[in-house]
Amino acid sequence: MNAVSRPASLAVPLLDLKPQYHALKTEIDAAIARVCASQAFILGPAVTELEQRVAEYSGARFGIGVSSGTDALLVALMALEIGPGDEVVTSPYTFFATGGTIARLGARPVFVDIEPDTFNIAPAAVQHFLEQQCEHREGQLVNRRSGGRVRALMPVHLYGQAADMDPLMALAERFGLRVIEDAAQAIGTEYPPARRVGALGAIGCLSFFPTKNLGAFGDAGMCTTNDPALAERLKILRVHGGQPKYYHALIGGNFRIDEIQAAVLNVKLTHLDSWTRRRQENAAFYDAAFRAARVPGLTTPMARPGYRHIYNQYVIRVPHRDRLRKHLAECGVGTEIYYPVPLHLQACFAYLDYRAGDLPESERAARETVALPVYPELSREQLEHVANSVVGFLRTES
């Protein structure tokens, strides 16, 4: 591979959804037209079909369509009756919704550090917190520092690779915690042996935000579960807690998935595995190109053996990250930082009393990582341009 960057006239956006739509336009337009003709806009047949198909795809018994990935997390916490005085252990290196939904219900997020190679929550860090900072009092697990009841664990399957679930589930069972999987970036991700995320904990939470591997035409999400009682509770909570209509034993919210979004997603779901294969092929191209270039300081994404990494993002770790982004922008290559400020250092969580240096791997990842384009429709020329541009910059910096 030639390490000299091609002209910036070859644009490579971080993500371009237009080719996907153009390829499916006839199918999608027809699906939307069927909804319009039926005038069944709320929890209609398209929603029922999507719930069944996504549940099956995820290896779960039940799917409950909701209004967004954020609302999937929120209603999952509500279904497990997480609220004031409770604490949920989770990762600080993730999108804001993970910690934000916990705090929104009056509970307290407890952030523990990540693995440096996968960027997922570290089981050893979870174990250290539970063993060293918690104790059982009157049948409840209590955080000695805060006095809060530790009730749940929320691992994030970041960038499309599963968190290390077996030790996490063992810890959850040992300490009596419910597990909510934040699988917003991970539909179809597998944990060995061939178990799909979203069906491993009590509730899985998916996002169909347009940039996800399976993206709607707006906000949409889903909860998955194997527990029939939880499935029923989730269904009730998404319609203001009413069952039957106008009779409310629970306080829920308006968390329904839209019928038109479900119709679009039903069309796209058929193509999801082929898109995933293309993402994996694109990631493999980058891996090979960077390995052949042998530039110092570049770390490519870890894909653990036996896992199915779906590459919602292809995130590299590099020195001089911000200078690299500037160079790539000049070369016409789109990038993004996921995430520049870990949650424990966000201003809104100052009341939790975390300090810089408390979670060093999360903080280092925030300084050193950048996402490159990996979407399925990338051409070979575009992939080569991205790789050449990265290698060319790093060689001048080394």
N, C-alpha and C positions, 0 to 999 in steps of 0.2 A: 504494500500500500504506500502510495506517495504521501509523505507527511506535509506537503505544501497545500495550503487551503485553496479551494476553488473560489472563484469570484463570488462576492456577496450577492450577486444577482440571482443565484440559486437559493431561493427562500425555503427554509424548513421550519415551519411553525412548530411549537411544542405539541399542538394538537389541531387537526383540521377535520371537522365533522362533516363537511360538505360532500366529500366523495362517498362516505357511507350512506348519506341520505339519497344521493343521486342514484346509487345502485339499488336502493330499496324503495324508491319513490312510488312506484306503481302499487306495491304491496301496502305501504304505509298509508298512502292516500285512500286506498280502498278500505282499509281498516278504520280509519277516521270517519270516512263516509258512512260506514255501517253504524257506527255509534250515533252519528248525527241523524240518520234515518230512523233509528230506534227511539231516539230521545230518552234513552236510559243512561243518564249521565252519572248516577251515584250508585256505587256498589252493584253494578250490573254484571252481565255474563262475561265480559272481558276481564273483570277483576277476579271472578271465580276461576276462570281458566288460568290466569297468571299465577294466582296463589297455588293452585294445584301443581302447575308445571315447575315453578321455582322451588317449591317444597321438595318435589321429586328430584330436581336437579341438585339440590343441596343435601339430599339424603335425610331430610326431615319429614315428619308425618304431617305437619301443618304449616301453612304459610298465611300470614295476616298482612294484607297490603295496607300501607300507611302513607302519609302525605310527604315524607322525606326521610332520609337516613337519620337526621337529627331527631325527628319525632319517633323513629323506631327505637332509638336509645332511650328517649324520654318515656315512652309508654312502656318499655320493658322495665325500667326502674319503677314506674308506677305499679306495674303488675306484681312486682316483688315487694311492694309497700315500703320502698326506700324513702326516707324523709328526714326531718329534723332529728338530730342526735345520732344519725347513722353515718357510717363512713364506707367508702368504696375505694378499693385499691386499684390503681390503673397506671398507665404510662403517661409521662409528661411530653413525650415526643410523638405528637399526633395532632390531628385537626382539633380545633377548639371545642367542637361539639362533645367530644368524649368527656372532658372535665366539666364543660359548661352545663350539660344536662344534669349531672350529679348536683352541682351547686344550685341550679335552678329549683330543685325540689327541696332545698334547705339542708341537704346532706353535705358531707365534707369529702372532697376528693383527697386521697392519699397517694402521692406520686412516688413511685420507685423507679430506679434507673433501668436502662435498656441494655441489651447485648450490643456490643460494638459492631458485630458483623452483620446481623439481620435487622437491627434497629427496633426489634420487638422487645417487649417487656421481659426482663431477665428473671427466670424462676428463682435464681439464687437471691436476687434482691427482694423478691416477694417473701421468700422463706426467712430471710434475715429480719424483715420488718415484723412478720407474724411471730417469730420465735423470740426476738430480742426486745420488741417494743410493745407487745400485747400480752394480756393475761386474761384468764377466765374469771369472771365474777358473777356469781348467781346465775350460772348457765349461759352467760353472754361473753363474747370475745370483746375485750375493751382495750382501746389504745391508751396506754398509761399516760402519755403526754397530754392528750386532749380530753380523755374521758369518754370519747365517742364509741359507739357500738360498731364494730367492724362487721359488716353484713354481707358484702359482695366483692367479687373480683371481676374487673372488666379488662381482659386482654384485648389488644388491638392487633389485627392481622395486617400489618402495615405494608403498603406498596404492592400487595398481592401475594405475600408469602405468609404462611401460617406461623403464629406464635408457637412456642414449644409447649403443646397443650398437655401432654401426659403428666409431667411434673406439676404443672399448674392445677390440673384437675385433682391430683393427689393431695396437694396442699389445701385445695378448697374442701375436699371431703374431710381431711384431718381436722380442719378448723371450723367446719360448719358454714362455709361461705357458698352463696349462689353465684354462678358464673354467667355473665352476660358477655357474649362475643361481639366486639365491634368489628364486623366483617364488611364495613362500608366499601372497602377497596378490594374485596376478596371473594366475589361470587365465583364458585367453581374451584377455589383454592383447596388443595388437599394436604392433609397431615397423614403421615404414614401410620398404618398401612392403608392407603387409599380411602381415608375418611375425609369428607368435605366439611369445611368450616361452616358454622352456623347451625350444626346439628350436634356439636360436642358438649356445649354447656346447656344451661337451662333455657336460654333464649339467644338466638342469633339475630343480628341487626344488619340489614343490607341497605345500601344507598343506590338509587338509580339516577343520581344527578347526571346531567348530560355528559360530563367528562369521564364518567366511569366506563368500565369495559362494556357493561350493559346499561346504556344511558337512555333516559326518557327525553321528552321534549320540554322538560321543566323539572320541577321537584317531584320526587316519588321515592318510596322506600318499602321495606318489608321486614317483618319479624318472622323468624322460623323457630319452631319448637317441636319436641316430641311429646310434650305433656298436654293431654287433652284439656285439663282444667286450666292451665295457663293459656292455651289457645283461646278458649272461650272467654277468659278474663280479658285478654288483649282485644278481642273482637268487641266486647262491651265497652271497654275504655276508649276505643277509637271513635265511638258514637256518643260521646258525652256521658258515658257510664249508664246509658239507658237500656234496660232490658226488662220487659218489652218497651217499645217506644213510649216516651213520656213518663216512664217509671224508673227512678234512679236510685239504686242501692249504692252506686259508686259515683265518685266525681271523676269524670274523664275529660275528654277534650274532643275537638274536631280534628281527628287524625286520619281521616279516610283518604285512601289513594283515589286519584281521579280516574274515571272510566276511560277517557281518551288516552291518558298516559299508559294505562294497562293495555289498551289496544295496540299502541305503538310498541310497547315492550314485548308483547306476544309475537309480533313480527320479528323483532330483533333477536329474541331468545333463540330462535331456530339457527341463527348464524353465529352465536356466541362462541362455540367451540372452534370454528374456523378462524375467527378473529383472534382468539387466544393463541392458536398455533402460530399465526403471523407475528404476534407480539413476542412469543418465545423465539421465533426465528430471527426477528430483529435484534433481540437481546443477545442471542448467540453470535450474530454478526459483530456487534460491538465488542463482545467478550473476546472473540478471536482477533479482531483488529487491534484492540488495545494490548492483548497479550503479545501479538507479533511485534508491536512497536516498542515494547520494553521501555517505556518511559517511566522514570521514577516518580513515586508519590501518588500514582493513580490506583485507586481501589475500585473494582467493579462490584456489582451486587452479588452477594452470597446467595446461591440457590442450593439449599441443602439436599443431599441425596434422599430420594424417596418422597420428597415434597413436590407438589405441583404449584409452581410459582406462575401466576398469571400476568405479572408485569403490568399492573395498573400504572406504575411508574418505573422507569429505569434510572436509578439514582446512583451516581458515582460520588466517591469521596476524593477530594483533591486539595493540595495546598493552593493558596492564592485563589480561592473560590470566586471571590467577587471580581478579580481581574479577569479570570477565565470567562465569567458571564459577560463582561463588557466586550471581550474579544469575540465571543460567539455571536453577540448581537451585531457586531460590525460585519460578521460573516453571514448574516441573515439567518442564524440559527436561534430558534426560540428555546428558552430554558425557564425553570422556575425553582425556587427554594421551598422545599417542604421539610422543615418549617423553620423560619428564621429565629423565632423566640419560643423556647420550650414553655409548656404551660405553667410550670412552677415559678417562672420568672415573669409571667404576664402581670400587668399592673392590677387587673381585677382580682388576682389571687394573692395580692400582697398580704391579706389578712391571714393567710396560711403560714406565714413566717418562714418561707424558704429563702435561701440566700444563694447568690452565685457561688458555684463550687460544690453545692450540696449533691447534685446529680451530674457528675462530670461527663459521663458518656453521652447523655442527652444534650448537654451544652456543647460538647465537641462536635456532635453530629450537626447541630444547628449552624456551626461555624464552617463546616467543611463539605457539606453535601450540596449537590445540584442535580436536578432531573433533566434528562435529555429526551428528545422526541423518540417515541417507541410505538406510536399508533400503527394499526395494521396496514394502512394504505401507503406507507412510506415506500418510495422507490429505492432501488439499489443505488442510484445516483445520489439521492438524498442521504441515505445511510453513510455512503462513502464521504460525502461532504461533511457531515457531522463528525465522523471519526477523524478525518484529516484535520479538521479545524481544532479539535481538542488536542490531538497529538502535536500539531504544529506549535500551538501555544505552549504546551508543557515542555517541549524540547527547548524552546527559547528561554524558559524559566529555569531549567535545570542547570 
